[in-house]
Amino acid sequence: MLSSARILVFSVLASMLGLSACQPKSDSKSDAESEKPQLSAQQNQPAIPSLEGEIVKLQLSLPECDGKSCPEISIERLQSNQAFIDQIIDQQILRQLEQMLDIAAPIAQTTPLEHAASEASTPAVSHATVANTTVPATPQQQLESQVQPYTTAFLQLDQEIKQLGATHAINLMIKPKILDAQGPMVTVVINSSSYLGGAHGAAAQQYYHFDLTQKKQLQLADILQDKQQAALKQQAYEVFKRWVIDAKLANSVEDYEQVWPFKLSNNFFLGQQGLILQYGEYEIGPYVVGLPRLVVPYAQLQSILKPQYLPQSDNKKQTKSAPAVEKTAP
């Protein structure tokens, strides 16, 4: 009897082991492989290029000065992850300095721009020396070297104004800023202002646009569809006429254009409500209008701008209420 019971127990155990052996095993390798396509798909997605950086103030050689009439000059540059953009902005800073200080006396019988061009053709080097070799200068140090002749001209102008008995402090400021860091077009604006004597100061805003994929600067013509510049000019002119009347700048547009004729600006940026044409002082109006902007709503640009530069359809409803003109910076 005991022998029969043992046989029964062994039979039950053998059956249980057999059933366990027939159960499917969890294949950890298969689970890992099933996750691989998802991970690979994420890794294969192209990274969206972006413009990232900081604004750095240049270290300029200035004499010590105490009092309220000390000249003030502040030049800043863009230091970003896109070297080709930094180089273009640096060159535009030099160009703006040339325009702002064109009344200054030449230095050593060369203009500051010529001096800067000479400096650019021969790369500047820092004063640090390691093992009898000079260390190449950073882009910031190179720009500082190129800006210094303008700084000298600025200080000479200050001395000339003071010799004439003026007590007002002159000043000059140039500062870039990243406006749009992603998308088919990224944008950098250079804000500048100055007071170099006279009745009032001056200000300017200049916009620069770039395609990060193709590594190139974009102009207004690059974002327009083929043969649409005339159509854009007509739309902008309609905005201009409404601005003249709404701002009560003249009794009629015809009278106003006798002194301030309309022209299409190539200085632009894409705003939330439309294409914004930025104008400088005295371009389409007297000093009192400041830096006017004409806003052409996206609703009027559907067949003028290339599709990639138009906003999403859910934003188009907002364009109908776009103001005709703006005067302040973004």
KASULNOR-V121930 format. One record per residue. N is the residue number from 0. PSI is psi as a letter, one per 40 degrees, with the letter a starting at -180 (NA if undefined). D_LAST is the distance of its C-alpha to the last C-alpha in whole Angstrom. Layout:
N;PSI;D_LAST + N;PSI;D_LAST
//
This chain:
0;d;99 + 1;d;97 + 2;d;97 + 3;d;96 + 4;d;93 + 5;d;92 + 6;d;92 + 7;d;90 + 8;d;87 + 9;d;87 + 10;d;86 + 11;d;84 + 12;d;82 + 13;d;82 + 14;d;81 + 15;d;78 + 16;d;77 + 17;d;77 + 18;d;75 + 19;d;72 + 20;d;73 + 21;e;72 + 22;h;68 + 23;h;65 + 24;i;63 + 25;h;60 + 26;g;58 + 27;d;56 + 28;d;55 + 29;d;55 + 30;d;52 + 31;d;50 + 32;d;51 + 33;d;49 + 34;d;46 + 35;d;46 + 36;d;44 + 37;d;41 + 38;d;41 + 39;d;41 + 40;d;39 + 41;d;36 + 42;d;36 + 43;e;37 + 44;h;33 + 45;h;31 + 46;h;28 + 47;h;25 + 48;i;23 + 49;i;20 + 50;h;18 + 51;h;19 + 52;a;19 + 53;i;18 + 54;h;17 + 55;h;20 + 56;h;21 + 57;i;24 + 58;h;27 + 59;i;28 + 60;h;32 + 61;i;31 + 62;i;34 + 63;i;35 + 64;h;34 + 65;i;34 + 66;i;33 + 67;e;31 + 68;e;31 + 69;h;30 + 70;i;28 + 71;h;25 + 72;h;23 + 73;h;21 + 74;h;20 + 75;i;18 + 76;i;19 + 77;h;18 + 78;h;21 + 79;a;21 + 80;e;23 + 81;g;23 + 82;d;25 + 83;d;24 + 84;d;20 + 85;d;21 + 86;d;24 + 87;d;22 + 88;d;19 + 89;d;21 + 90;d;23 + 91;d;20 + 92;d;20 + 93;d;23 + 94;d;23 + 95;d;20 + 96;d;23 + 97;d;25 + 98;d;23 + 99;d;23 + 100;f;26 + 101;e;28 + 102;e;30 + 103;i;31 + 104;i;35 + 105;i;36 + 106;h;37 + 107;f;40 + 108;f;40 + 109;i;37 + 110;i;34 + 111;d;31 + 112;d;30 + 113;d;33 + 114;d;34 + 115;d;31 + 116;d;32 + 117;d;36 + 118;d;34 + 119;d;32 + 120;d;36 + 121;g;37 + 122;h;36 + 123;i;35 + 124;i;37 + 125;i;37 + 126;e;40 + 127;h;41 + 128;h;44 + 129;h;46 + 130;f;49 + 131;f;49 + 132;i;46 + 133;i;43 + 134;h;40 + 135;i;37 + 136;i;34 + 137;i;31 + 138;d;28 + 139;d;26 + 140;d;30 + 141;d;30 + 142;d;27 + 143;d;28 + 144;d;31 + 145;d;29 + 146;d;27 + 147;d;30 + 148;d;31 + 149;d;28 + 150;d;28 + 151;d;32 + 152;d;31 + 153;d;29 + 154;d;31 + 155;d;34 + 156;d;32 + 157;d;32 + 158;d;35 + 159;d;36 + 160;d;34 + 161;d;36 + 162;d;39 + 163;e;38 + 164;e;38 + 165;i;34 + 166;e;33 + 167;i;30 + 168;h;28 + 169;i;26 + 170;i;23 + 171;h;20 + 172;h;17 + 173;h;16 + 174;h;14 + 175;i;13 + 176;h;10 + 177;h;11 + 178;d;8 + 179;h;11 + 180;e;15 + 181;i;17 + 182;a;18 + 183;e;20 + 184;h;17 + 185;i;15 + 186;h;12 + 187;h;12 + 188;i;10 + 189;h;12 + 190;h;11 + 191;i;14 + 192;i;16 + 193;i;19 + 194;h;22 + 195;f;25 + 196;i;27 + 197;a;28 + 198;d;27 + 199;i;23 + 200;a;20 + 201;i;18 + 202;i;14 + 203;i;13 + 204;h;10 + 205;h;12 + 206;i;11 + 207;h;14 + 208;i;15 + 209;i;18 + 210;h;21 + 211;d;22 + 212;d;26 + 213;e;27 + 214;f;25 + 215;i;24 + 216;i;21 + 217;h;20 + 218;i;20 + 219;d;19 + 220;d;23 + 221;d;23 + 222;e;21 + 223;i;23 + 224;i;26 + 225;h;29 + 226;f;30 + 227;e;27 + 228;d;25 + 229;d;27 + 230;d;26 + 231;d;23 + 232;d;23 + 233;d;25 + 234;d;23 + 235;d;20 + 236;d;23 + 237;d;23 + 238;d;20 + 239;d;20 + 240;d;23 + 241;d;22 + 242;d;20 + 243;d;22 + 244;d;25 + 245;d;22 + 246;e;21 + 247;f;25 + 248;e;24 + 249;i;28 + 250;d;31 + 251;i;30 + 252;d;28 + 253;d;31 + 254;d;31 + 255;d;28 + 256;e;28 + 257;d;31 + 258;d;29 + 259;g;25 + 260;i;26 + 261;i;23 + 262;i;23 + 263;h;21 + 264;i;18 + 265;e;18 + 266;h;14 + 267;i;12 + 268;i;10 + 269;h;11 + 270;a;9 + 271;d;11 + 272;e;13 + 273;a;14 + 274;h;13 + 275;h;11 + 276;h;13 + 277;h;11 + 278;i;14 + 279;i;15 + 280;h;17 + 281;e;20 + 282;d;20 + 283;e;20 + 284;i;21 + 285;i;22 + 286;d;20 + 287;d;19 + 288;e;17 + 289;b;14 + 290;g;12 + 291;i;13 + 292;h;11 + 293;h;14 + 294;h;13 + 295;h;16 + 296;i;17 + 297;d;18 + 298;d;21 + 299;e;22 + 300;e;21 + 301;d;24 + 302;e;26 + 303;d;24 + 304;i;22 + 305;i;24 + 306;d;24 + 307;e;22 + 308;e;19 + 309;i;19 + 310;i;18 + 311;i;21 + 312;d;23 + 313;e;23 + 314;e;19 + 315;d;20 + 316;d;22 + 317;e;18 + 318;e;18 + 319;d;20 + 320;e;18 + 321;h;15 + 322;i;14 + 323;d;16 + 324;i;13 + 325;i;10 + 326;e;10 + 327;i;7 + 328;i;4 + 329;NA;0
//
